[in-house]
Amino acid sequence: MTSRDIRRQFLDFFASKAHKIIASAPIVAKSDPTLLFINSGMAPLKDFFLGNQAPPSKRVADTQKCLRVSGKHNDLEDVGFDGYHHTMFEMLGNWSFGDYFKKEAIEWSWELLTEVYKIPKDRLYVSVFKGDEKEKLPFDQEAFDEWKKYIAEDRILAFGKKENFWEMGDQGPCGPWL
């Protein structure tokens, strides 16, 4: 499969789930004084998550061009040492603004991966948030229980914030909001 195939199938899949397909924002952040470059798939949608603007639909999907050069949780030093840290990349995203949450997101993820992309089920693992005692954040039992409907428990891995969340700041529309 080419990247074009993956992108098209992703957008078509979420269009079939009543998502409005939106265009990638320019890589240079034009209307966000906190960013020089768009560094994540959710960055252009920040005002929708914060309630500063109304989203174009309760469900949207996109493919966003990103450039990562620095940040609070800078992974720039990891570029080139593994297969998943890059400075320029594209993120595929499906977003709900108060319309659905974990149940549908997990169900659709499984359907996309196994039925659309045809990835063998026995090759997949998933992760859930293991919780954080220091911050009094609980284990994500809801996500664990949803994933058990699709995959064996020994393929559901629990990880902490470092592996599961990307945070731009101490507060904002990212991180372990359970």
C-alpha positions in Angstrom: 0.0 0.0 0.0 1.3 3.5 -0.8 1.0 6.4 1.6 -1.6 7.8 -0.9 -3.7 4.6 -0.5 -3.4 4.7 3.3 -4.4 8.4 3.4 -7.4 7.9 1.0 -8.7 4.8 2.8 -8.4 6.6 6.2 -10.4 9.6 5.0 -13.0 7.5 3.2 -13.4 5.3 6.2 -14.1 8.3 8.5 -16.3 10.0 6.0 -18.4 6.8 6.1 -18.7 7.3 9.8 -20.2 10.8 9.3 -17.0 12.7 9.8 -16.5 16.0 7.9 -13.2 15.8 6.1 -11.1 19.0 6.6 -8.0 20.1 4.8 -4.6 20.1 6.3 -3.7 23.5 7.8 -0.5 25.2 6.5 2.6 23.9 8.2 3.5 27.5 9.2 1.0 28.4 12.0 -0.7 31.5 10.7 -3.3 32.1 13.4 -1.6 30.6 16.6 0.9 32.9 18.2 2.1 30.0 20.5 3.5 28.0 17.6 5.8 28.8 14.7 5.1 25.5 13.0 2.2 23.1 13.2 3.7 20.3 15.2 0.8 17.9 15.7 -2.4 16.8 14.2 -4.4 18.4 16.9 -2.6 21.8 16.9 -4.8 23.4 14.2 -7.9 22.2 16.1 -6.8 23.6 19.5 -9.5 26.4 19.5 -12.2 23.9 18.9 -11.0 21.7 21.9 -10.7 24.8 24.1 -14.2 26.1 23.2 -12.8 29.3 21.6 -14.4 28.5 18.2 -17.2 26.2 17.0 -15.9 23.2 15.0 -17.2 22.8 11.5 -18.9 19.5 12.6 -19.1 17.4 15.8 -17.0 14.8 13.9 -14.0 15.7 11.7 -11.2 13.8 10.1 -8.0 15.1 8.5 -4.5 14.4 7.4 -2.2 17.1 8.9 1.3 18.0 7.7 3.5 18.5 10.8 7.0 19.8 11.6 8.6 19.0 14.9 11.7 21.1 15.8 11.3 21.6 19.6 8.8 21.8 22.4 8.0 21.0 26.0 8.5 17.3 25.5 11.1 17.5 22.8 11.8 14.3 21.0 14.1 15.9 18.4 17.1 14.1 19.8 15.4 10.8 18.9 15.2 11.7 15.2 17.1 9.2 13.1 17.6 6.6 15.8 14.4 4.7 15.3 11.7 4.3 12.7 9.1 6.6 14.2 10.7 9.9 15.3 10.7 12.4 12.4 11.0 16.1 12.0 8.5 16.3 9.1 5.6 13.9 9.1 1.9 13.6 8.5 -0.7 12.7 11.1 -4.0 11.1 10.3 -6.7 12.1 12.8 -10.3 11.5 13.6 -11.8 13.9 16.1 -15.0 14.2 18.1 -16.2 17.4 19.7 -18.5 16.0 22.2 -20.1 13.4 19.9 -18.4 10.1 20.8 -15.5 8.9 22.9 -13.6 5.7 23.7 -16.2 3.1 22.8 -16.6 4.3 19.2 -13.0 5.4 18.8 -11.8 1.9 19.8 -14.4 0.1 17.7 -13.5 2.2 14.6 -9.8 1.8 15.1 -10.1 -1.9 15.2 -12.3 -1.9 12.1 -10.0 0.4 10.2 -6.9 -1.6 11.0 -8.3 -5.1 10.5 -11.0 -4.7 7.9 -9.8 -1.8 5.8 -6.0 -2.0 6.1 -6.2 -5.8 6.5 -3.6 -6.0 9.2 -3.6 -9.5 10.7 -5.3 -9.4 14.2 -2.5 -11.6 15.6 0.1 -8.9 14.7 -1.6 -6.1 16.7 -1.1 -4.9 20.2 -2.8 -1.9 21.9 -2.0 0.3 24.8 -4.0 1.9 27.6 -3.1 4.4 30.3 -1.8 2.6 33.4 -2.6 5.5 35.7 -0.3 7.7 37.7 -0.3 7.5 41.5 1.7 10.7 41.9 -0.9 12.7 40.0 -3.8 10.6 41.3 -4.8 9.5 37.8 -6.5 6.0 37.7 -5.9 3.1 35.3 -8.0 3.5 32.2 -10.4 0.7 32.9 -12.9 1.9 30.3 -10.4 1.7 27.4 -9.2 -1.7 28.7 -12.7 -3.1 28.8 -13.5 -1.8 25.3 -10.3 -3.3 23.9 -11.0 -6.7 25.5 -14.0 -6.9 23.1 -11.5 -7.1 20.1 -8.2 -8.4 21.3 -6.8 -10.8 23.9 -5.9 -9.2 27.3 -2.2 -10.2 26.9 -2.1 -7.9 23.9 -3.3 -4.9 25.8 -0.3 -3.1 27.3 -0.5 -0.5 30.0 1.9 2.4 29.8 2.3 5.7 31.6 2.0 9.3 30.5 5.4 9.3 28.7 4.4 6.6 26.3 0.7 7.5 26.0 0.4 11.3 25.9 1.9 14.1 24.1 1.7 17.4 26.0 2.5 20.8 24.8 2.1 22.5 28.2 1.1 21.9 31.7 -2.6 22.5 30.8 -4.5 22.1 27.6 -6.4 19.8 25.3 -4.0 16.9 25.5 -2.9 14.4 28.1 -4.7 11.9 30.4 -8.2 13.4 30.6 -10.2 10.4 31.8 
